[in-house]
């Protein structure tokens, strides 16, 4: 059974870089029709799509975050990562990784999510 | 890339039906039959319950149904049960590899 698991620091200082990794087990999500996605949800608020890593290595980033976001594949192809630079308190959120299914554009498998707090 | 518009709340009694909307533009909801709906219980991970406007993943009860007209998609929950009390988010493909969520609707079972 496909599983995704986020990992990384739960506390990041303002102006620093948030780094998270999503480890995939029980299956592969690296080929067509799958993309790898990141989503976040500030406490008490709605979902925001951060961006996608496509099977050909290309990326899509939410325009509101584009200048600060990088999504990339790790050397171990069983994981992919998110970097968000120059963070502020507004970046405090639960961060999810997910499998994005192309052609029907749905997020059908999600990680458990990890809370990242931006605070000094 | 603005969030899709959903009513903040909806409610119904057990056994009744509740329907709520997800309004976008001709660039997202209206332009593609690629609307999804996610259910999220408090403190839990969002769960896909509808995709391609009206398709249900395996295991999702047929009490959940989706539809679309123009730039507005809708989710109907029939035969409301206590376990349906949750937040519901729509999402849509928006062209050029974009993906946008709705603002979310909190469903209360009275």
Interface residues (C-beta under 8 A of the other chain):
Chain A: X37 X39 X46 X47 X48 X49 X52 X54 X60 X62 X63 X64 X96 X100 X104 X105 X106 X107 X108 X110 X111 X112 X113
Chain B: X1 X3 X32 X34 X36 X38 X45 X46 X47 X48 X51 X52 X55 X57 X89 X91 X92 X93 X96 X97 X98 X99 X100 X101 X102 X103 X104
